[in-house]
Amino acid sequence: MNNSSESVSSLYSLEPLGIGSMYCESLTSYIVRLSETHCLKFGTLFNDMIAPSLNKEYLSRSIIHGGNRFFDGARALNSVDLNAADLVKVIEYLTSRNDLRYLTLQSWKELLPNRKLLKENLSWCPTCLNDYREKYGCFYYPLLWFLKPVEFCQIHKKKLLNLCPGCVVNIPILHRNSKNGFCPYCDSDLSFDKLLTFSNYKEEFHYQYEENLGELISLSSIYQSKVNKSIISRRLAMIDNKYKKLYLRRLRVDLGIPKATYYDWLRGNVIPTIENQLKICFLLKITLRDFYYENDLKVPLIETENCLRSEKTKRRKLDYSLIKQSLLYYINSPIPLSMESIAKEIGVAKRLLYVNNGLKLPNFNGNKFPNISAS
């Protein structure tokens, strides 16, 4: 929505994509797409329009003398903090729009602490990127992909990638050469799924995490944080009391939360991280929206084997052929990676990659791999 039909903007009043849905565009994706619409490099748009409007001394020094402070801290631009709010105001002024705050988590700043909220680098689903190009004629990155607990694509049931398929490096949230859907270093197309990453498995709680966070993003323009942070401690105190009466034990026991941390939550001294809030909702079989807004939360009957502590012990069936292909790709990549990093990218335990005489892959026999617990 534009501020005024008669206003003249300095930049195109580009329509943000997906507002009101769980795949709402992120603010960093939007400003990169804005530069593409003006046929400018993002660095040029930033230096000539964004930085002067932000009117921050460190940005002026960065433009004159060089430096990456703005880009190094770019993940905060999609978050709940002041940098995100400042950038929203500037871009809304330059584009004559008034709906860009919904491309960040600003609507939930009372309820979401910044710690462990957002990823440090890009992650993406290549199949989704192809779908966006077909539907919208361009690439964009949903805000959902930037949230730390989100590891998988809900639509395609695949792990989000976070290494360039060309130069095999992490891609920063913003770079002077940023182009949505392309690596800023080697210009590789990120919609090309070359890594064959082992990713078709995830626990039930991953689905619920993404559904909860996606719903929260879709509701940003409706709820706009009409509750304050004290609601979390009040809800927890109520639930804890009901839980104790029903199970004769504390909620924190089944959450696996240290006693001191848990009592800080109850007293309202600390807001639980987004992952811990999601753990609470998963255990109680409720949504984040209900946790924030439902006055009479019910404590369900929970089977002992369904508590979060036992989730980690479930075993999964591994596709060893796919693991081998992914391992070979990383080993032969131009940039060396540690086995720990490779294991994390593939999504398996490191010790799995060392069986069968370590890296003698020509003699590799996937059937000899043991079936191990989820890492």
PyMOL commands that set and color helices and strands:
alter all, ss='L'
color gray80, all
select helices_A, chain A and resi 27-37+42-54+57-65+69-72+74-78+82-95+100-103+106-108+126-136+143-146+204-218+220-223+230-247+251-255+259-267+274-284+288-293+304-306+308-311+320-331+339-346+350-354+361-363+366-368
alter helices_A, ss='H'
color red, helices_A
select strands_A, chain A and resi 152-153+158-159
alter strands_A, ss='S'
color yellow, strands_A
deselect
rebuild
show_as cartoon
